[in-house]
């Protein structure tokens, strides 16, 4: 199984862009091509905002974008807004032939 | 519109079995999608518990495998979680989710639909 690592916290001012990284120990390069990202506000279920590294579900703001390489993935939020404050998780396939997933530890985004 | 709704007791005694059911509406479980459970201890991150498909094939987190059973009932569009021998460390919000999609050459992990979550507390 791979393990995914995220920064514990990031912050930015309204209107600025921020980037959240997701790195890992996986030897399977497909891991980061399959990364998905979730936004969670307090008391709510996580919400899918990016899947397959760079694709946005219908209804998700185009201020959210994703990218990946062989050994990492990243989430970019452009034009930060107060409502973007919350917790963000990266996620990918657990590998090993199991239809399971592994999550990063989460990143707390603070909008200053 | 796909909706998932968890149900089950919010309080379980130590050493007993935690049992939750997820009702899926708006989409048949008997499809190419995988369904599963995610949990989140208070103030902590997300942990995958297990995945089940419409044929009752199951896949478990190795750290929980000895205590977990997932099952599916396609006739009623429900799937269920059973976690045995619980302790305080199992206190968490439990979410049922649509985990991902089987594709021709691989599968796509994308947890696109979540239940609202149910807080289960393990305490005597």
Boltz contact constraints between the chains, C-beta under 6 A:
constraints:
  - contact:
      token1: [A, 34]
      token2: [B, 109]
      max_distance: 6.0
  - contact:
      token1: [A, 36]
      token2: [B, 110]
      max_distance: 6.0
  - contact:
      token1: [A, 45]
      token2: [B, 95]
      max_distance: 6.0
  - contact:
      token1: [A, 45]
      token2: [B, 114]
      max_distance: 6.0
  - contact:
      token1: [A, 45]
      token2: [B, 116]
      max_distance: 6.0
  - contact:
      token1: [A, 45]
      token2: [B, 117]
      max_distance: 6.0
  - contact:
      token1: [A, 48]
      token2: [B, 111]
      max_distance: 6.0
  - contact:
      token1: [A, 48]
      token2: [B, 112]
      max_distance: 6.0
  - contact:
      token1: [A, 51]
      token2: [B, 110]
      max_distance: 6.0
  - contact:
      token1: [A, 89]
      token2: [B, 46]
      max_distance: 6.0
  - contact:
      token1: [A, 93]
      token2: [B, 109]
      max_distance: 6.0
  - contact:
      token1: [A, 98]
      token2: [B, 59]
      max_distance: 6.0
  - contact:
      token1: [A, 99]
      token2: [B, 34]
      max_distance: 6.0
  - contact:
      token1: [A, 99]
      token2: [B, 51]
      max_distance: 6.0
  - contact:
      token1: [A, 99]
      token2: [B, 59]
      max_distance: 6.0
  - contact:
      token1: [A, 99]
      token2: [B, 107]
      max_distance: 6.0
  - contact:
      token1: [A, 100]
      token2: [B, 48]
      max_distance: 6.0
  - contact:
      token1: [A, 100]
      token2: [B, 51]
      max_distance: 6.0
  - contact:
      token1: [A, 100]
      token2: [B, 59]
      max_distance: 6.0
  - contact:
      token1: [A, 101]
      token2: [B, 48]
      max_distance: 6.0
  - contact:
      token1: [A, 101]
      token2: [B, 109]
      max_distance: 6.0
  - contact:
      token1: [A, 103]
      token2: [B, 46]
      max_distance: 6.0
  - contact:
      token1: [A, 105]
      token2: [B, 45]
      max_distance: 6.0
  - contact:
      token1: [A, 106]
      token2: [B, 45]
      max_distance: 6.0
